[in-house]
Amino acid sequence: MGVVADDAVPVIRLERWTGPWPDDDPDANFKAEVALYALADPLETLEGLSQNLAIPIGALVRYVLARWASGGADAVLELGPSTVTRMWQACEDAEAAGTDEARLAAFEQVHQMLSWSRIPLRDED
């Protein structure tokens, strides 16, 4: 995890990460999302919110992370437009190709995308 400050509060460095990853990486879609969001600065929004509501920015970051991480099914519903677009495009490309092989490849691509989305819902016990 991150560095722990003197008062046992975790300190995390926000890093921009853009890869690389292999073409056949089963988590490539998620990694592409991480790389895409590396372009955004989340602190711009949080700084304004912090100032307007008089809530420390660290408390807001903790809230955002805790809410997302504990959201379970809510996180699945938040796939976002880029993921939906990629899933749709895989199907469109397969239909345009018109072959069973292309449809199977599209199925596998969408299956991989859904598999990483399902992680917070899995209960292996």
N, C-alpha and C positions, 0 to 999 in steps of 0.2 A: 504494500500500500504506500501511501505517501509518508512524509516526515511527520512525526508527532511533536507538536509544540510542547512547551513546558507544562501547560495545563491539560495535557492529554487530549487535546483537540487535533484531529488530523489536519494536516496542511497538504493540499494537493496543488501541483503545478499544472495549469491548463496548457496542454501541448497541442500543436498542430501536427497531424500525422496524415501523410498522403501516400503511404505505401513504401515500397512496392509489395506486390503479392503475385504468386504464380497464376497463370490463366486458368489452371485446373483446380484452384483453391476452392474447397466446398463452401468457404465463408466469404467468397469474393464479393457477393452482393452487399453484405454487411460492411465489409471493409471499404467498398466504394462509397457507401453512405457516410462512414466516418471521414473519409477523405473529402467528400463533398462539403460536409459541415465544418471542416477545418478552415474553410474560406471565410466563415462567419465569425464575428466577434460577439459572443453571447453577453459579454459584460456591458456592451452599449445599452442594451435594454435593461439589464439588471441595475446598472448604476442609476438610471433615471427613476426606476421603481424604488430603489433604495432611498434616494433623495426625497421623492414625493411622499413616501409612506413612513419615513424615518425608521426604517428597518435596516439593520446592518447587511451589507451585501453578502457576507458570508452566510448569514441566516437564510437569505433568499436562495443562494446556491444550494445550500443543504436541503431546503424545502423542495426545490426543483428536482434534485437528484433523488431524494427519498420518495417523492411522489411518483416519479417515472419508474424507479426501480421496484417499488411495491405495487405498481399498478396492475400487474398480471394481465388480465384480458384487456384492460384499458389500453395498455401499450400496444397490443396487437391491433386494436382499432385505429391506432395512430400510425399506421404504416406510412402515410404521407404520399403526396402526389408523385414523387419520383419513383418510389417502389411500385406503386400501382401502374404507372406508365411503363416501367420495365417489364412487369408481368404481362400487361396487355400487348406490348410490342413483341414479346416472345411468342404469344399466341398468333398475332397477326402475321409474323414472319413465317411461322409454321404453316398457316393456312395458305399464304401466298406460294410457298414451296409446293404444297399439296401432296407431300409424301408422308408415309408412316414414320420414316426415320426423322423427318423434321418435326413431326408432332411429338414423337417420343423425346426428342432433344428439348423441345419447349416444355413438355411435362416435367422433365428432370430439372430444368432451370427454375421453373415455378416451384417445384417441390423443394429445392434447396432454399429458395427465398422464404417459403413458408416455414421450413424447419427451423431457421434461426429465429423467426418470429414467435415460434411456439415454446422456446426455451423457458420463459417465465411461467408457463402453464404446466410444464412437466412435473409430475410427482412420481418419481421412480419407486417410491415405497408403496 
